[in-house]
Amino acid sequence: MNFLRKLALSLILVGILPLAGVRAGDLAEQPGLTLEQAVALALDRNPQALIARQRIDILKGRITEVRADALPFLKLNGSGTRWRDPAFLNSSSFDKIPAEFRNALTVTPANLFDYNLSVSQPLYTSGKVGTALKLASLESEGVGVDRDRVEQDIRLAVIKAFYGVLMSQGRLEVAQETVRERTKSLEIVRSRFAGGVATEVDVLRSQVSLANVQPDLIRAESGVRQARTLLNNLLVRPLDFPTEALGRLAFEPQAPKSLEEVVRQAYQHRPELERARLNEHEAEHQQKLANAENRLRLDFNGQYGVNARLPSDLLDHEFSRYMFTVTVGLPLFDGGRRSGLLQQAVANRKVAELTRIDQENSVRLEAQTALDELTRAEKTVEAARLNVKEAERVLEMMQGNYRYGAATTLDVLQAETALSVARWTLLQGLYDHTVARAQLRWVMGLDPVAEFAGDTKADKEQDSHGF
């Protein structure tokens, strides 16, 4: 069985669990995860995703707050007062009052009880309240778009980390296979040396060659730990949690996509561009809000209640008191406040428009880069697959020739090195191609995880793909 088939079998899915019906909470302590499960767990636990969701709740509360400015405000008031006021004794005319009458006047403490219901309602605000409500609604929608962007970034990061684990495990397989081949070669050389058909130099050369690949094995083992640590960090698990990536690095050639098609999809689905468009609408309404500043305003205020000196009179209708007021306000001079706000709003609107244009240009560049990277990775994998097959064939021939004395140990060692390099190149190419597939869908604003939904089916078609 050649290396590619061994590699595929080592990375193939082991009893893939369907994501449907499995809650993210049930996955918290599950070591083996498919890509879909890993993404679901990250979205459920990653702090950035949780922060984005909390911001939506914040904006919902802000909308409720702004809406309250357009609704009646009712308040129940009550008071009880006892006071003694000698104000009339201090009157400048008090001494002119006849003495017999003045002596009859005494300051006596009194009680006053009051309860009432007050209401206030803005009648006209020159569109200020309505515009503020629309702004809050737009910002709430924008925060939802921000959440989508964060979740897209998390999906892409998990995909890279998930397949990074698979690549590191593949590199470990390559390093272990290389050590086994060098060990086997050393045993053959020692056997030939004992038979007198090989030199001590051949033995030493094989021993050095085996020792030289040990650091690669150590680095590969460390790479597996580091890749798993990165994935655990995204899943908010302990860094040393024994997470296993249940999947494989599959080579799935992609149907060609034109730049215009990718850009069209990106313009339609990218959260950043949707956010930029919402920012433009917000800037437009900010201008309207600035325009409504210090304009005509009508307000209604009313109050109805009972005011009595004795508690027994609080239920007597004769002591009822009410007041209804309509106030009109029209600022005549504000020191240039309104014009300053309007100037800022106009500039912010222009900034929002230019920002959207800049992001559209950036998206077009990202689309071209993603297409180029996918093409490069695809060609690299195709070339590397052929190179591995040829390198395996060359090593087999060199080993056969060495047994019959038609090749030297140096020829065998060079063939083993070439095969090891070819395998590493293939693994890197498979990883780059997998990431490029996800990156292209991310650039288009589509769910990158959906790109790998058909990889399970590909496991049954390994022969057709050379795995």
Secondary structure, 3 states (H helix, E strand, C coil): CCHHHHHHHHHCCCCCCCCCCCCHHHHCCCCEECHHHHHHHHHHHCHHHHHHHHHHHHHHHHHHHHHHCCCCEEEEEEEEEEECCCHHHHCCCHHHCCHHHHCCCCCCCEEEEEEEEEEEEEEECCCHHHHHHHHHHHHHHHHHHHHHHHHHHHHHHHHHHHHHHHHHHHHHHHHHHHHHHHHHHHHHHHHHHHCCCCCHHHHHHHHHHHHHHHHHHHHHHHHHHHHHHHHHHHCCCCCCCCCEECCCCCCCCCCCCCHHHHHHHHHHHCHHHHHHHHHHHHHHHHHHHHHCCCCCEEEEEEEEEEEECCHHHCCCHHHEEEEEEEEEECCCCCCCHHHHHHHHHHHHHHHHHHHHHHHHHHHHHHHHHHHHHHHHHHHHHHHHHHHHHHHHHHHHHHHHHHHCCCCCHHHHHHHHHHHHHHHHHHHHHHHHHHHHHHHHHHHCCCCHHHHHCCHHHHHHHHHHHCC
